[in-house]
Amino acid sequence: MSRLHHHLAFAYEEPRCHGVLRAALEDFQVEEVLGFEPDGEGEHVFLYVEKRNTNTQWLAEQLARYANIPKRDVGYAGLKDKNAVSRQWFSLGMAGKAEPDWSKPGIEGVSVLRHLRHRRKLRRGTLQGNRFVLLLRDLAGDMDDLERRLQRIARRGVPNYFGEQRFGHNDANIEQAVAMFKGRPIRNRNKRSLYLSAARAFLFNELLSERVRSDEWDRAIDGDVMLLAGTNSYFVIEKVTDEIHQRVRDFDIHPSGCLWGRGVPAAQWDAGRMELALPQLHPVLCRGLEKAGVEQSRRAFRLPVKELQWRLERKSGVLELRFFLPAGAYATSVVREICNCATRV
């Protein structure tokens, strides 16, 4: 676990089991769910691809080269873990171009499962979520506690922390963000965006960790900004009412935290005091984001873990997990509440 994640509070106390995640590549499988089907017509070819041990951005470049089109004409909805077996969609702008043989793209670790036409390019964030199948191996510790955790997670969800991968190897993205905010020029647009995102993620995780410590990550408090489930729409509450409590219990709305940037945090009263303290606690990151022109937005504190199923083999020490997460959520944030895991792949 990275040092930026080591101190973050646990919703269900620190797990009492340890094990291994990604002992093999097949132990971490991701299936992208767009939420719509390509319509079969248009100038864009949608490819449903299975990739193994392959970086999404690198694969986009290889597909552009194979189709003989500019890289800018390749779209994808989201980045998927390299150290995994992932199935995701890519779009390729093929107006006036002859399609190559998609059955043999000649890219190691990659196979095209489907190809359909569509009218529009696939844009970042245009997905409903992802389904995961994970295997945790070499489990040891309190197995009864592990099962109780799974039952509680199925009912309550987990804190919606940004995963370790957002911060890079050894948290290098945060170090680069600090250096950038202190004057180091970053000319590469993708790297600059990566460092800005890491800074916002770090600040959000700090804010959420405080809510977890006070056991307020999955319930509303006075002044909270409530996000409507599955949307970016929100409203501010002055006082928590019985109706608000019920809507939170029904997973209709979620308390949310600020993704830092320009503007005044929307939260008020108790919730607002926590958000307004961030510039004093982390002045370089907060001011750097504001000067970079990033606008504030919101992210839910709570992550529902939908369709959660598990199969625990106590003798062999293997746990199989299956679940669905909405776009922008991290499977590692779910695993974090279940088991202290090392990684081999």
C-alpha positions as CSV (number, residue, x, y, z in Angstrom):
1,M,0.0,0.0,0.0
2,S,1.3,3.5,-0.9
3,R,2.1,5.9,1.9
4,L,-0.8,8.2,0.7
5,H,-3.2,5.3,1.2
6,H,-1.7,3.8,4.4
7,H,-3.1,6.5,6.7
8,L,-6.6,6.7,5.2
9,A,-9.3,5.6,7.6
10,F,-11.1,2.3,7.2
11,A,-14.9,2.2,7.4
12,Y,-14.9,-1.2,9.0
13,E,-11.6,-1.0,10.9
14,E,-8.5,-2.4,9.4
15,P,-9.0,-5.9,7.9
16,R,-8.0,-8.9,9.9
17,C,-7.1,-11.0,6.9
18,H,-4.2,-10.7,4.5
19,G,-3.7,-12.3,1.1
20,V,-2.5,-11.7,-2.5
21,L,-4.3,-9.8,-5.3
22,R,-3.2,-10.4,-8.9
23,A,-1.2,-13.6,-8.2
24,A,-1.9,-14.2,-11.9
25,L,-3.1,-11.9,-14.6
26,E,-6.5,-13.7,-14.8
27,D,-7.1,-12.9,-11.1
28,F,-8.1,-9.3,-12.0
29,Q,-10.8,-9.1,-14.8
30,V,-12.7,-6.0,-15.9
31,E,-15.6,-5.8,-18.3
32,E,-16.6,-2.3,-19.4
33,V,-20.3,-1.5,-19.6
34,L,-21.1,1.4,-21.9
35,G,-24.8,1.5,-21.1
36,F,-25.7,1.7,-24.8
37,E,-25.2,-0.4,-28.0
38,P,-23.5,1.0,-31.1
39,D,-26.3,1.7,-33.6
40,G,-24.7,-0.1,-36.6
41,E,-24.3,2.9,-38.8
42,G,-21.9,5.9,-39.1
43,E,-18.3,6.7,-39.8
44,H,-16.9,5.4,-36.5
45,V,-16.0,1.7,-36.0
46,F,-16.5,0.5,-32.4
47,L,-14.2,-2.3,-31.4
48,Y,-14.9,-4.4,-28.4
49,V,-11.4,-5.5,-27.4
50,E,-9.9,-8.0,-24.9
51,K,-6.5,-6.9,-23.7
52,R,-4.0,-8.6,-21.5
53,N,-1.2,-6.8,-19.7
54,T,-1.7,-3.9,-22.0
55,N,-2.0,-0.1,-21.4
56,T,-5.1,1.5,-22.8
57,Q,-3.3,4.6,-24.2
58,W,-0.6,2.4,-25.8
59,L,-3.3,0.2,-27.4
60,A,-5.1,3.3,-28.8
61,E,-1.8,4.2,-30.5
62,Q,-1.4,0.7,-31.9
63,L,-5.0,0.6,-33.2
64,A,-4.5,4.0,-34.9
65,R,-1.4,2.6,-36.6
66,Y,-3.1,-0.6,-37.7
67,A,-6.1,1.3,-39.2
68,N,-3.8,4.0,-40.7
69,I,-5.6,6.9,-39.0
70,P,-4.4,9.7,-36.7
71,K,-4.3,8.8,-33.0
72,R,-6.7,11.7,-32.3
73,D,-9.4,9.8,-34.2
74,V,-9.3,6.9,-31.7
75,G,-11.6,7.2,-28.7
76,Y,-12.2,5.2,-25.5
77,A,-14.4,5.7,-22.5
78,G,-11.9,5.1,-19.8
79,L,-8.5,3.7,-18.8
80,K,-8.3,0.1,-17.6
81,D,-5.7,-1.5,-15.5
82,K,-2.6,-2.8,-17.4
83,N,-2.1,-5.7,-15.1
84,A,-5.4,-7.3,-15.8
85,V,-7.6,-9.0,-18.4
86,S,-9.8,-6.2,-19.6
87,R,-12.6,-6.0,-22.1
88,Q,-13.4,-2.4,-23.3
89,W,-14.6,-0.4,-26.3
90,F,-12.6,1.7,-28.7
91,S,-13.9,3.9,-31.5
92,L,-12.0,4.6,-34.7
93,G,-12.9,7.4,-37.1
94,M,-12.9,5.6,-40.5
95,A,-14.7,8.1,-42.8
96,G,-13.5,7.4,-46.3
97,K,-11.2,4.6,-45.1
98,A,-11.2,0.9,-45.9
99,E,-11.5,-1.3,-42.8
100,P,-8.6,-3.7,-42.1
101,D,-9.1,-7.3,-41.0
102,W,-10.1,-6.8,-37.4
103,S,-9.8,-10.6,-36.7
104,K,-6.0,-10.3,-36.9
105,P,-4.8,-7.0,-35.6
106,G,-1.4,-8.4,-34.8
107,I,-1.1,-6.7,-31.5
108,E,0.3,-8.9,-28.7
109,G,-2.1,-9.6,-25.9
110,V,-5.1,-8.1,-27.9
111,S,-8.0,-9.7,-29.6
112,V,-11.1,-8.0,-31.2
113,L,-14.3,-9.6,-29.9
114,R,-16.8,-7.4,-31.8
115,H,-16.8,-4.6,-34.3
116,L,-19.8,-2.4,-35.1
117,R,-20.5,1.0,-36.7
118,H,-21.7,4.1,-34.8
119,R,-22.4,7.7,-35.6
120,R,-20.3,9.3,-32.8
121,K,-16.8,9.1,-31.4
122,L,-16.5,7.4,-28.0
123,R,-15.6,10.1,-25.5
124,R,-13.9,9.8,-22.1
125,G,-16.4,9.2,-19.3
126,T,-19.1,7.8,-21.7
127,L,-19.7,4.6,-19.8
128,Q,-22.1,3.3,-17.2
129,G,-19.5,1.5,-15.2
130,N,-17.4,-1.7,-15.0
131,R,-18.0,-5.3,-13.9
132,F,-15.2,-7.0,-12.0
133,V,-14.2,-10.6,-11.3
134,L,-11.3,-10.8,-8.7
135,L,-9.5,-13.6,-7.1
136,L,-7.8,-13.1,-3.8
137,R,-5.4,-15.9,-2.9
138,D,-3.3,-17.2,0.0
139,L,-5.8,-15.8,2.5
140,A,-4.9,-16.1,6.2
141,G,-6.4,-14.6,9.3
142,D,-10.0,-14.2,10.7
143,M,-12.2,-15.6,8.0
144,D,-15.4,-15.0,10.0
145,D,-14.5,-11.3,10.1
146,L,-13.9,-11.4,6.4
147,E,-17.4,-12.8,5.7
148,R,-19.0,-10.2,8.1
149,R,-17.2,-7.4,6.2
150,L,-18.6,-8.7,2.9
151,Q,-22.1,-8.7,4.3
152,R,-21.7,-5.1,5.6
153,I,-20.2,-3.9,2.3
154,A,-23.2,-5.4,0.4
155,R,-25.5,-3.3,2.6
156,R,-23.6,-0.1,3.1
157,G,-20.9,0.1,0.3
158,V,-17.4,1.5,0.9
159,P,-15.8,4.9,1.1
160,N,-15.3,6.2,-2.5
161,Y,-11.6,6.7,-2.2
162,F,-9.5,7.3,-5.4
163,G,-7.4,4.2,-5.9
164,E,-3.6,4.1,-5.5
165,Q,-3.1,3.9,-9.3
166,R,-4.3,7.5,-9.6
167,F,-1.1,8.6,-7.8
168,G,1.4,6.7,-9.8
169,H,4.3,4.4,-8.7
170,N,5.5,5.4,-5.3
171,D,3.0,8.4,-5.4
172,A,5.2,10.1,-8.0
173,N,2.2,11.9,-9.6
174,I,1.7,14.0,-6.4
175,E,5.4,14.8,-6.2
176,Q,5.3,16.0,-9.8
177,A,2.1,18.0,-9.1
178,V,3.8,19.8,-6.2
179,A,6.9,20.5,-8.4
180,M,4.6,21.8,-11.2
181,F,2.8,24.1,-8.9
182,K,6.1,25.5,-7.6
183,G,7.2,26.4,-11.1
184,R,8.5,23.4,-12.9
185,P,7.3,23.6,-16.5
186,I,5.3,20.6,-17.8
187,R,4.8,20.9,-21.6
188,N,3.2,17.5,-22.1
189,R,-0.5,18.0,-21.9
190,N,-1.3,14.5,-20.8
191,K,1.2,14.6,-18.0
192,R,-0.1,18.0,-16.9
193,S,-3.7,16.6,-16.8
194,L,-2.5,13.5,-14.9
195,Y,-0.8,15.6,-12.2
196,L,-3.8,17.9,-11.8
197,S,-6.1,14.9,-11.4
198,A,-3.8,13.4,-8.8
199,A,-3.8,16.6,-6.8
200,R,-7.6,16.7,-6.7
201,A,-7.8,13.1,-5.9
202,F,-5.4,13.4,-3.0
203,L,-7.4,16.4,-1.5
204,F,-10.6,14.5,-1.9
205,N,-9.2,11.4,-0.2
206,E,-8.0,13.5,2.7
207,L,-11.5,15.0,3.1
208,L,-13.2,11.7,2.9
209,S,-10.9,10.1,5.4
210,E,-12.0,12.7,8.0
211,R,-15.6,11.7,7.3
212,V,-14.8,8.1,7.7
213,R,-13.0,8.7,11.0
214,S,-16.2,10.3,12.4
215,D,-18.4,7.6,10.8
216,E,-20.1,10.1,8.6
217,W,-19.1,8.9,5.1
218,D,-22.4,7.3,4.4
219,R,-24.8,9.6,6.2
220,A,-25.7,13.2,5.8
221,I,-24.7,16.0,8.2
222,D,-25.8,19.6,8.3
223,G,-24.7,21.6,5.3
224,D,-23.9,18.6,3.2
225,V,-24.0,18.7,-0.6
226,M,-26.1,15.7,-1.7
227,L,-25.5,14.1,-5.1
228,L,-28.4,12.4,-6.9
229,A,-27.4,8.8,-7.5
230,G,-26.0,8.3,-11.1
231,T,-25.9,12.0,-11.9
232,N,-23.9,15.1,-11.4
233,S,-26.9,17.0,-10.0
234,Y,-26.7,18.1,-6.4
235,F,-28.4,20.2,-3.8
236,V,-27.3,21.6,-0.4
237,I,-29.2,20.8,2.8
238,E,-29.1,23.1,5.8
239,K,-30.5,20.5,8.3
240,V,-30.8,16.8,8.0
241,T,-34.4,15.7,8.0
242,D,-36.1,12.3,8.2
243,E,-36.7,12.4,4.5
244,I,-33.0,13.0,3.8
245,H,-32.1,10.1,6.1
246,Q,-34.5,7.8,4.2
247,R,-33.2,8.9,0.8
248,V,-29.7,8.2,1.9
249,R,-30.6,4.8,3.2
250,D,-32.4,4.0,-0.1
251,F,-29.2,5.0,-2.0
252,D,-31.2,7.7,-3.8
253,I,-28.7,10.4,-2.8
254,H,-25.2,10.4,-1.4
255,P,-23.2,12.9,0.7
256,S,-20.4,14.4,-1.4
257,G,-17.1,16.1,-1.2
258,C,-15.3,18.8,-3.1
259,L,-13.0,18.1,-6.0
260,W,-10.9,21.2,-5.5
261,G,-10.6,24.0,-8.0
262,R,-11.7,27.6,-8.5
263,G,-14.8,28.8,-6.7
264,V,-16.2,28.6,-3.1
265,P,-17.1,25.1,-1.8
266,A,-20.9,24.6,-1.9
267,A,-21.0,22.8,1.5
268,Q,-22.1,24.8,4.5
269,W,-22.1,24.5,8.3
270,D,-20.4,21.4,9.7
271,A,-19.6,20.0,6.2
272,G,-18.4,23.3,4.9
273,R,-15.9,23.8,7.7
274,M,-14.1,20.6,6.7
275,E,-13.8,21.7,3.0
276,L,-12.8,25.3,3.8
277,A,-9.9,23.9,6.0
278,L,-8.2,22.2,2.9
279,P,-6.4,25.4,1.7
280,Q,-4.8,25.8,5.1
281,L,-3.8,22.2,5.3
282,H,-2.6,21.9,1.7
283,P,-1.9,25.4,0.4
284,V,0.4,24.4,-2.5
285,L,-2.1,21.9,-4.0
286,C,-5.2,24.0,-3.5
287,R,-3.6,27.2,-4.9
288,G,-2.0,25.4,-7.7
289,L,-5.3,23.9,-8.8
290,E,-6.9,27.3,-8.7
291,K,-4.2,29.0,-10.7
292,A,-4.3,26.2,-13.2
293,G,-7.9,27.2,-13.9
294,V,-9.5,23.9,-12.7
295,E,-13.2,24.4,-11.7
296,Q,-14.6,22.8,-8.6
297,S,-16.9,19.8,-8.9
298,R,-18.3,17.1,-6.6
299,R,-17.7,13.4,-5.9
300,A,-19.8,11.1,-3.8
301,F,-18.3,10.0,-0.5
302,R,-20.1,6.7,-0.6
303,L,-19.6,3.9,-3.2
304,P,-22.4,1.4,-3.5
305,V,-21.0,-2.1,-4.4
306,K,-23.7,-3.4,-6.6
307,E,-24.3,-7.1,-7.6
308,L,-21.8,-8.1,-5.0
309,Q,-21.3,-11.9,-4.9
310,W,-18.5,-13.9,-3.3
311,R,-17.3,-17.5,-2.9
312,L,-14.9,-18.2,-0.1
313,E,-12.9,-21.4,0.0
314,R,-11.5,-21.4,3.5
315,K,-9.3,-24.5,3.1
316,S,-7.5,-23.3,0.0
317,G,-7.6,-19.6,1.1
318,V,-9.2,-18.3,-2.1
319,L,-11.9,-15.6,-2.3
320,E,-13.7,-14.9,-5.6
321,L,-15.5,-11.6,-5.8
322,R,-17.9,-10.3,-8.4
323,F,-19.4,-6.8,-8.4
324,F,-20.3,-3.8,-10.5
325,L,-19.0,-0.3,-9.9
326,P,-20.1,3.0,-11.5
327,A,-17.8,5.0,-13.7
328,G,-14.9,6.6,-11.8
329,A,-14.9,4.1,-9.0
330,Y,-12.0,1.8,-8.0
331,A,-12.1,-1.9,-7.3
332,T,-9.0,-1.6,-5.2
333,S,-11.1,0.7,-2.8
334,V,-13.5,-2.2,-2.3
335,V,-10.7,-4.7,-1.8
336,R,-9.0,-2.4,0.7
337,E,-11.9,-2.8,3.2
338,I,-11.9,-6.6,2.8
339,C,-8.3,-7.7,3.0
340,N,-4.8,-6.4,3.3
341,C,-3.5,-7.5,-0.1
342,A,0.0,-7.8,-1.5
343,T,0.4,-7.8,-5.3
344,R,2.5,-10.2,-7.4
345,V,1.8,-9.2,-11.0
